[in-house]
Amino acid sequence: MTDLSTLWEVGLPLAGAGGGLGYAKVRAPRVFWSLAGLPVATVRFAVTYRSTMDVCGLTVQPSRLRAFMVRNVARRPDVQPVPPKVRRVRASSTGLRVTLRLPAGLEPADVMAASERLRHAWGVHSVHVTETKPGFVELRMTGYNVLRQVKMPRNLPVGPMSVPVALREDGTAFVRDYLKVPHALTLGANQSGKSMYQRNLIAGLARLRVALVGIDCKRGVEQQRYAPRLSALAITPEEASGLLDALVEEMEDRFDLLSDHGAADVWELPDAVRPVPVVLLVDEVAELFLVATKKDEERRDRMVTQLIRLGQMARAAGMFLEVCGQRFGSDLGKGATALRAQLTGRVVHRVNDKQTAEMGLGDIAPDAVVAVTSIPPDLPGLAVAGDTSGGWSRIRTPELATADAAAICSEHAHLTPDVPRFAPFRPTVPAVVGSAGPVPLVKPITATS
């Protein structure tokens, strides 16, 4: 009887703990990873590291000096192959980060090729290899699918033109840095999460001292709600044509300013004269290419030409493009391929046809096209991001309601710069009636602030 009581007293808490961990593994993967997954993975990595490197072909024969020291000083007849040296191991709420020093004879590509074998050997969800500096790589191991329940990291990169908009599959933040990648193309079908990506991007930009310019030819149904934070908005093709002309004129004025000060770009100008950066947000770019009459065709050609000019030269003037659409292909018409060539950054969500995926990523990361076409419809916000370096990764944006994004724009309306060139296209913002009378939502500041 005593044995049964002891078994009951010990077994019941253990069963409860096991059930709790099982529930956490499904409902709270971060908690499960911190309590159980991380200790197990750390021990498994430490115990099996050398043998795993050996069977994965990530060891090299030691140098002659090392072999001589082993045989004659350590008095060991057998000389073991040398694996990469572990320099640092860091744990996080999503996985492990291990910094390795590569021995002579190995390169980062060798470790990248073995990432899938390493994942299975150490029992983690994924292993991503990143070269940190010559001779060093970082293994970013994730203990679970971080894209299933998106939670942005606490320590996010900051910068004058940096906006964290999504989470990468290795647990790091995907940052839209306009100083590194000035122009980008975002594609996605209906219900793919493209609008969610745009909302996160606009909410991040609203907090910066930039002029946001919108083109939404769907009568402004997407961007009109962000009017308190927009310096200009065009909701028809006719207005878009005029706004693009104004943007090109603004760019040319800024080039004159750069020439007067002998500067290569606006960031070399003194703070007192530096114009405010401008981000152009184009929603549904295909609407700018569609024509019904000969007159529309002339306007289309002019708009496409102006967009291409902005893509070629606007970076130095502190003006950046963010082009979005459901599909993008050469069949849109003249200038589509030339415009795409200027858009360095690419983010492609689930699309309806392979041509759009190839148009978005085929020229910079051909192997990423397969990843795009395999995105399931039950994971909105999941996308593939690539750049001209040839690298790509899966990302997913956190959920952000339209009302929350609009509230952020209203909260930061006082940062909306008053650019004289965009005055004819400034959206009308209704006033908020307070105790002291009508209070305008928008407080313009000067363009050089």
N, C-alpha and C positions, 0 to 999 in steps of 0.2 A: 504493500500500500504506500509505503514511504517512497519507493522508487517511482510509482505512478504519479505521486504528488510532485516529486522533483521534476519528472519529465514534463508534466503539465506546466509547472512554473517556468521552466526554461524554454519549452517549445512554443508556448503561446506568444511570448514577446518576439521570438525569432520569426514566427509565422507572420505576426503583424508587421515586423520590420520588412520582411520579404515582400509582403503585399503592398506596403507603402512604397518600396523602391520600384516595384512593377508598375504601380500607378504613376509614379513620378517619371518613369522612363517614357510613358506615352504622353502624359499631360504636361509635365514640367521637365523637359529633357536637360535643361541647364542644371536643375537641382540633382537629377540622377547622375549627370556627368561629374558634378563636384563631389558627390558623396561616394559614388561607387566606380564610375567609369574612369575618372582621373587617376585614382590610386592604382587600379589594375593596369591601366595603360602605361603608367610610369614604371611600374615594376617589370612589366613585360618588355618594355623598351630597354631598360637597363640590363636585364638578364640575357636577352637574345640579340643585343645590338651587333656584336661581332659576328656571330654565326649568320645573322640575317644579311649583313653586308657581304659576307663571303658567298652565300648561295645566290645572291642577287647580282653577283659579278661586280661589286663596287669596292673591291680590294685590289691592291697592286703589290708587286714584289718589292721588298725593301731595297734601299740603296746598298751599294757595296760596303760602305762604311758601317751601316746599321747591321748588315749581315755579319761583318767581321766582328763587331762588338758582341753580338749575340753568341757567336760560336766560341770566341776566345776569351771574353771577359765574363759573360754570364754563364759560360760553359753549357749552353744548350745546343744540342746537335741540330734540332729542327728550327727553321726560321719561318715564322708565321707571316702570311701576307698582311699588309698594312691597310686597315680601313680608314675612312675619313675620321679625323679627330673631332670629338665632341667638344665644342667650346662653351656652349651655353644651352641650358634647358629652362624654359619658362612655361609655367602653367597659366591657363586662363579659364574663363567660364565656358569656353567653346572648344578648347582642345589644348594641344601642346605646340610650342615653338622651339625648334632645336636648330642651333647654329653649328654648322660643320665646316671644318677646314679641310679642303680637298688636298690629298697628296699629289705629288707629281705623277702625271699619267691619267688623271681623271679630270673631266670637265663637267660643268653643270648639266649639259645635255645627257650625260650618262645617268645622272641621278634622276632627271626628269623622266627618262625612258623606263626607269624601274619604280616609278611612284605607285603604280597599281599593285605591284608585288609587295612593296613596303606596306601599303594599306592593308592587305590581307594578312601579312605576317604579324603586324602589331594590333590588328583587330579594331581599327578606327574607321570612321566613315569615309574620310578622304585624306590624301596627302598631296599638298601643293608645294612645288619647289620654286624658290625665288633666289636669283643671284643678288646678293647684297653688295659685294665688291669682288674684285678679281681674287679667285682662290677661295671664296667663302660662299656658301649657299645656306638658305634657311628653309627647313622643313616645317611647313605649316599644316599640322595635323588637326582635323576637326573630329570630335567625338560623336557627333550626330549631325543630322541634316539641318543646318542653321537657316536654310531658306524656307523651311516648312513653317516656322513661326519667327518672323523677322523681328529682331530687336537690335537696334543700332548700338555700336560700342559707346562706352562712356567718353573716352578720350578721342575726340574727333579732330582731324587736321583743320587748322585755321589758316586763313590767308586773305589778302585783299579781294581776291576774285575766286575763292574756293567755296563750293557748296557740296556738302555730303548729301547724296540723294538716295543711296541704296546700300544694300549689304552684299558683299561678295560671298561666294561659296566657301572661301577660306576663313571667314569670320571677320575680315577687315572691311572698312567702309569704302564704298565706291564714291570717289570725290570728283565732281565736275569742276576742274581747275581751268579757267579760261585763259590764264597766262601760259599754260602748257599746251592746251588743246583749244584754240580760239573758236572754232566752228564745229558743229556736230549735227548729225542726222539721226532722228529717232523715228522708228517705224513700228507699226503694230496694228493688228486688225481690231475690230470692235470687240469689247470685253476682254482685251488682252492685258490691260493694265497700263496702256500708254498714257491715258489721262491721269492716272495716279502718279506716274513718273513726272509728268508736267506739273502737277500740283505740288509735289515735293520740291521740284526745282524752283518754281515761282515763290513758294514759301521761304526757301533759303535765300533767294535773290532779294526778296522784299526786305530782308534785314541788313542788306548792304547798301552802301551809297552808290547806287547805279541807277541809270535811267532805263526803265523797262518800256519797250515799245512792242506792241502786239499787232499781229495781223491775223484776224479770224474771220474768214469769208463766209462762215456759217451764221452770219448776222450777229456775231459776237456772243453766241450762246455759251461758249466756253470761257472766254476771257473778259466778258463784260463785268462779271462779278468781281474781278480784280481791279476795276477801274480806279479806286482810290490810290493805287500804287503805280498806275501806268502813266507815263509821260505822254504817250500817244497810242491811239487805237484805230485801226481800220477794219471795218466789218463788211465791206463790199470790194469786188475787184477794182472798181473805179477809185475808191479811197485808197486801196492798197497801192495802186500805181502812183498816186500823188505822194503817199507816204514814202515809198521807195525813192522817189526823186528827191524828197527832202532829206532822206538819209544820205544819199550820195552827195548832195550839196553840203551837208554837215561834215561829211568825211573830207571833202575838198577844202573846206574852211580850216579844218584841223591840220591838214597837210601844210597849208600856208602858215599856220602857227608854228608847226614843227620846223619849217624852213627858216622862219624868222629867228628861232632860238637855236638853230643848229643841232636839233635833237633827232634821234632815229625813231623814237616812239614817244607816246604821251607820258610814259613812266619816267623819262629823262627830263621832263619839264619841271620847273619849280612848282611847289604846291599852290602858289598864289594864282598861277595861270593855267594849271592843268585842268582840262575839261573833264567832266564827269564821264565815266565809262558808260557805254550804251550796249544793252543786250536786246537784240531783235528776236522775238518769239513768233514764229510762223506756224500756225495751226492748220493742218490739212493743206499741205503745199500743192497737192494735185489740183485744187481749185484755181490756183494761179495759172495752171497750164491749159485748162479746158477753154475751148473757144466755140462759139456758135456762128459768128459772122466774120466777115473780112476785117471789120473794125476791131472786133475782139482779138483777132489774130495779131494785129499790129500792137495792141496794148499788151498782149501776152508776151510778145517778143521783147518789148521794152522792159517789162517787169523782170523777165528772166535775165536780160542783159544787166539790169541794175543789181540783181541778186548776185550774179557772177562777179561783177565789179566789187561789190562789198566783200565777197568771199576771198577775192584775190588781194585786196589792198587794205581792208578796214582794220585788220589787227593792229597795225602800227598806230592807227588813229584812236585806238581804245574802243573799237566797236566790234561786237561779236554776234554770230548767227547761231540760232537754235531752231533748226528746221524739223518739223514733225509731219507725219502723214500716215495714212493707212497702208498705202502701197507706193512704190516708187520703181519705175522702169523706163527703159529707153522709149517705150511706146507713148510716153507722156508728150513727147515732142522734142523739138530742137532745143538744145541747151540743157536737157536733164542730166546727161552724162558729164557735161562740163561743170555743172553746179555740184554734182556729187563729188567730183575730184577735189573741190575746195573744202569739203566738209570732212575734217580729219577724224573726229570722234564719231563712233557708230554705236547705237544701241538699238537692237532689233528684238521686239517682243514676238509673240506668236503671230504668224502671218497666214494668209489664205492661199498663197501661191509661192512656189519655190523661186520664181523669178525675183520677187521682192527680196527674199532672203539673200539671193545671190547679188542683187544690186546693192544691198546694204553691206554685206560682209565679204562677198566673193572676191573683191579686188584687194582686200587687205588681210583676210584670214579665211582662206577657202575651206579649211577643215571645220570652221565654226558654222557653216551652212547646215551641216547635218544636225548640230546641236539645236539650231533654231527650229528646224522642221520637226524635231522631236519634243518640243515644249508641250506639255499636256494642257488642256483647256481648264482644268480644275485648279490651276495655280496662277491666277491673275497677278500681274506684276513681275513674273519671272521673265528674264530677258538675257540676251547675250551681248556683252559689251566688248568692243575691239577697238584697236587703233592701228596706226600705220607701222608700229613695231612688229606686227604679226601676231602679237599675243592677244588672247581673249579669255574671258571668264564669264561664268553665269552670275547674274545679280538678281536681286529682287527688292522692290521698293516697299517700305513700310506703309501700312494703311493710313491715309489722311483724308478725312471727309472734306467735301467741297466747302462746306460752311466754315470749317476750321481754317482752310487755306484763305478764304475770303476774309475771315476775322484777322488773320495775321497781316494781310495786306492793309486792312483798315487801321490796325494798330500801328503800323509803320508808315502810314500815309505822310507823316511829316518829313520823311526822307525822300519824297518824290521831288526830283529836281525840275526846275522850270527851264526847259531848253527852248529859247525863242523860235528856233527853226521848226519845232514840233507843235507850236501853239495852235495852229489851225486844226490839229488832229487830237487835241487834248480831250479825253472823254469827259462827259458831263457826270458829275458826282452829286447825288442828292445830299442836302444838308441834314444834319441831325439836330432836332429841336431840343434844346436844353432849358434849364431854368433861366438863363440869361438871354434866351432867344436863339435863333438859328446859328449853329456852329458848323462851318464847313469842314468836311472830312479831310480835305487836302490842304496842306500848308506848303506851298512851293518854296524851294530854296534856289539860289542862283546856280547857274550851270557850272560854275567853277568851284563850288563848295566841295 
